[in-house]
Amino acid sequence: MSSEPPSAPRWDSLAADGLTLVLVEQNVVPGLKIVTRGYVLTAGRITTTGTAEQLMADPAVIESYSGRRRIDPRRDAMTPTTTALVRPARNRFDGRAVVVTGAGSGIGRQTAVQFAAEGGLVTVADIDAAAAQETVRLVTAAGGEARVSVTDVADAGAVRAMIDDTVAAYGRLDVLHNNAYWAPQYTSVTETTEEQWERTIAVTLTSVYLGCRFAIPHMVERGGGAIVNTASTAALVASPLFAAYMAAKAGVLGLTRSVAFDYGKQGIRCNAVCPGLIETPATARVFADPERVAWLTDKIVVGRAGQPTDVANAVLHLASDESSFTTGQTLVVDGGRLIG
Ligand SMILES: NC(=O)c1ccc[n+]([C@@H]2O[C@H](COP(=O)([O-])OP(=O)(O)OC[C@H]3O[C@@H](n4cnc5c(N)ncnc54)[C@H](O)[C@@H]3O)[C@@H](O)[C@H]2O)c1
């Protein structure tokens, strides 16, 4: 067992004011000996380090752990990979049912984890069953509540089932985060095939229509709800060779305003986030090229690319009661790229 402080993984992406993070990292080292390390990070500063066992036995750590269950040394120490147990000071979604699409990866996974960390009951919807299952595992390992919905968001019947099954499982629907997408990369309009065009519009735009169509009646029945759609800065300014994606994402912004306008008096708020460059599996090719990353981040006002948690923080804000006077809006989450 080692008690040396861990080398720095990307904690900065998880740090934010008002958060207390308890992170437990396990490494399998040669010889298959498991080394467990732990550290507590409060609002961006490491305040305590020690083995996971030491931290989890520390009354101060347990006291600051504001989740719904106390640390269980056996269960938490068994987590096979680095696990971030995010314990926000707030529980803005306690007991609320949340559907996140594209939740098997990147932004959607992080958003699902953060909704659950704040007490949300989360339906993790993705076309990739194994990926969705892994998100649910991350949520439950951190003491949260989530269920898998294997859903192709371009399929009306599947989206209806995704929504209805959530209401059946959790008895309500409070938040819908339309986030899944598909698009061919590096294709101008003349290079885009009709199949690519139709699939992009179906997965990236029609999915938002379907989600809203089937979710809104349930939300209205209970007095309201919040919808947050993931668009993109590519909906606002040109991005090279992204014809179908840009068209679909611009459509998402129009639909966001339409839903906000038509259902506001029935308690529905609908907003969009426009991420800029975010490090996710979707952008892995970009991030594999350090020179390209340096060139791109140089244009970003805050001097770094975004992490999924940067977008998740914005989504949770728009989905929460904090933003009850905000609807039909577009929140650009791009580190200031578009103002430069
Ligand atoms: N990463 C960025 O830089 C960036 C920038 C702007 C906007 N966005 C937007 O953020 C959202 C999430 O992107 P990401 O980077 O996390 O991508 P990602 O590739 O990491 O995750 C996308 C997820 O969507 C799922 N998916 C694909 N087709 C689906 C379908 N038909 N039905 C259900 N699920 C499906 C995939 O299986 C995957 O799990 C997207 O809407 C994307 O357009 C991302």
The ligand as a Gaussian input file, in Angstrom:
#p B3LYP/6-31G(d) Opt

LIG

0 1
 N      -16.962000      17.677000     -28.123000
 C      -17.095000      18.884000     -28.648000
 O      -16.098000      19.593000     -28.901000
 C      -18.470000      19.435000     -28.933000
 C      -18.555000      20.755000     -29.398000
 C      -19.812000      21.278000     -29.678000
 C      -20.940000      20.511000     -29.483000
 N      -20.821000      19.232000     -29.029000
 C      -22.059000      18.485000     -28.857000
 O      -22.059000      17.858000     -27.596000
 C      -22.844000      16.680000     -27.669000
 C      -22.078000      15.527000     -27.090000
 O      -20.876000      15.379000     -27.837000
 P      -19.628000      14.565000     -27.288000
 O      -18.421000      15.307000     -27.721000
 O      -19.838000      14.239000     -25.867000
 O      -19.747000      13.255000     -28.195000
 P      -19.425000      11.700000     -27.905000
 O      -19.156000      11.105000     -29.242000
 O      -18.405000      11.571000     -26.831000
 O      -20.813000      11.144000     -27.347000
 C      -21.931000      11.054000     -28.185000
 C      -22.807000       9.914000     -27.693000
 O      -24.005000       9.900000     -28.509000
 C      -24.329000       8.542000     -28.740000
 N      -25.161000       8.413000     -29.934000
 C      -24.797000       8.514000     -31.228000
 N      -25.843000       8.258000     -32.040000
 C      -26.909000       8.002000     -31.231000
 C      -28.258000       7.666000     -31.465000
 N      -28.746000       7.543000     -32.708000
 N      -29.079000       7.468000     -30.397000
 C      -28.595000       7.573000     -29.135000
 N      -27.306000       7.887000     -28.857000
 C      -26.476000       8.099000     -29.878000
 C      -22.986000       7.864000     -28.922000
 O      -23.098000       6.443000     -28.753000
 C      -22.161000       8.546000     -27.833000
 O      -22.228000       7.835000     -26.611000
 C      -23.258000      16.518000     -29.133000
 O      -24.559000      17.034000     -29.310000
 C      -22.245000      17.360000     -29.854000
 O      -22.728000      17.840000     -31.095000
 C      -19.613000      18.678000     -28.756000

